Amino acid sequence: MPAYKKAGSNDVNIQPDYNSLTFWAAHPAKNDPSDSVPSFLRINNMIDTSADVFFIYPTIYTDQAKPFGWNAPILQPEINASTDYSSILYQASIFNFTQHVYAPRYRQANLNAYYTTDTAGAMKAFRLAYTDVKN
């Protein structure tokens, strides 16, 4: 499991401001790993603007020690880089072949929230993550 450094913006109370591209893992107005579509697919590629893709990536915050508590800070550099160069690059990018991809950053619930007996803590973590995505 990764050990995250206590550097950067590690405040879990920072709420996303989706008016800023900083709070998007993928967005048509920024260059991001979801733009990585193989060149042979880009030939004669036509974006269908009648629908966009809203992509919710799976949690990357898997450290069993939960160094930030039940939720990852939304601006934590290592978690965001892991998100961008795994789920966004390898999963969200397929949709950029034909649609615009939007993937909001959110305060991810730790993976252990699915496997804990601390159901109150887990539910609180899921609610916080869901609130970000809903917004």
For each residue, the residues with C-beta under 8 A, 3 or more apart:
1: 62 63 64 65
2: 62 63 78 82
3: 63 65 67
4: 63 67 68 76 78 79
5: 8 78
6: 10 67
7: 10 77
8: 5 75 76 77 78
9: 14 73 74 75 76 77
10: 6 7 68 73 75 76
11: 14 73 75
12: 68 69 71 72 73 74 107 128
13:
14: 9 11 73 74 75
15: 74 132
16: 23 74 104 105 106 107 132 135
17: 20 22 23
18: 23 24 104 135
19:
20: 17 23
21: 24 27 29 30
22: 17 75 105
23: 16 17 18 20 74 104 105
24: 18 21 27 30 32 102 103 104 105
25: 32 34 57 80 83 84 88 92 103 104 105
26: 32 33 34 55 88 92 96 101 102 103
27: 21 24 30 32 101 102 103
28: 100 101 102
29: 21
30: 21 24 27
31: 35
32: 24 25 26 27 35 84 88
33: 26 36 84 85 88 89 92 93
34: 25 26 55 88 89 92 93 95 96 101 103
35: 31 32 93 96
36: 33 89 93 96
37: 41 42 45 93 94 96 97
38: 41 42
39: 42 43
40: 43
41: 37 38 45 97
42: 37 38 39 45 97
43: 39 40
44:
45: 37 41 42 97 98
46: 98
47: 98 99 100
48: 51 98 99
49: 100
50:
51: 48 99
52: 99 100 101 102
53: 92 95 99 100 101 102
54: 102 103
55: 26 34 88 91 92 95 101 102 103
56: 103 104 106 133
57: 25 60 83 87 88 91 92 103
58: 87
59: 62 72 108 109 110 111 129
60: 57 72 79 82 83 86 87 108
61: 68 71 72 79 108 109 110 111
62: 1 2 59 110 111 112
63: 1 2 3 4 66 67 110
64: 1 112
65: 1 3
66: 63 69 70 110 112
67: 3 4 6 63
68: 4 10 12 61 71 72 73 76
69: 12 66 110
70: 66 109 110 113 121 122 124 125 128
71: 12 61 68 107 108 109 110 125 128 129
72: 12 59 60 61 68 76 79 107 108 110
73: 9 10 11 12 14 68 76 79 107
74: 9 12 14 15 16 23 105 106 107 132
75: 8 9 10 11 14 22 80 105
76: 4 8 9 10 68 72 73 79 80
77: 7 8 9 80 81
78: 2 4 5 8 81 82
79: 4 60 61 72 73 76 82 83 108
80: 25 75 76 77 83 84 105
81: 77 78 84 85
82: 2 60 78 79 85 86
83: 25 57 60 79 80 86 87 88 105
84: 25 32 33 80 81 88 89
85: 33 81 82 88 89
86: 60 82 83 89 90
87: 57 58 60 83 90 91 92
88: 25 26 32 33 34 55 57 83 84 85 91 92 93 103
89: 33 34 36 84 85 86 92 93
90: 86 87 93
91: 55 57 87 88 94
92: 25 26 33 34 53 55 57 87 88 89 95 96 101 103
93: 33 34 35 36 37 88 89 90 96 101
94: 37 91 97
95: 34 53 55 92 98 99 101
96: 26 34 35 36 37 92 93 99 100 101
97: 37 41 42 45 94
98: 45 46 47 48 95
99: 47 48 51 52 53 95 96
100: 28 47 49 52 53 96
101: 26 27 28 34 52 53 55 92 93 95 96
102: 24 26 27 28 52 53 54 55
103: 24 25 26 27 34 54 55 56 57 88 92
104: 16 18 23 24 25 56 132 133
105: 16 22 23 24 25 74 75 80 83 132
106: 16 56 74 129 132 133
107: 12 16 71 72 73 74 128 129 132
108: 59 60 61 71 72 79 129
109: 59 61 70 71 113 122 125 126 128 129
110: 59 61 62 63 66 69 70 71 72 113 125
111: 59 61 62 114 115
112: 62 64 66 115 116
113: 70 109 110 116 121 122 125 126
114: 111 122
115: 111 112
116: 112 113 119 121 122
117:
118: 121 122
119: 116 122 123
120: 123 124
121: 70 113 116 118 124 125
122: 70 109 113 114 116 118 119 125 126
123: 119 120 126 127
124: 70 120 121 127 128
125: 70 71 109 110 113 121 122 128 129
126: 109 113 122 123 129 130
127: 123 124 130 131
128: 12 70 71 107 109 124 125 131 132
129: 59 71 106 107 108 109 125 126 132 133
130: 126 127 133 134
131: 127 128 134 135
132: 15 16 74 104 105 106 107 128 129 135
133: 56 104 106 129 130
134: 130 131
135: 16 18 131 132
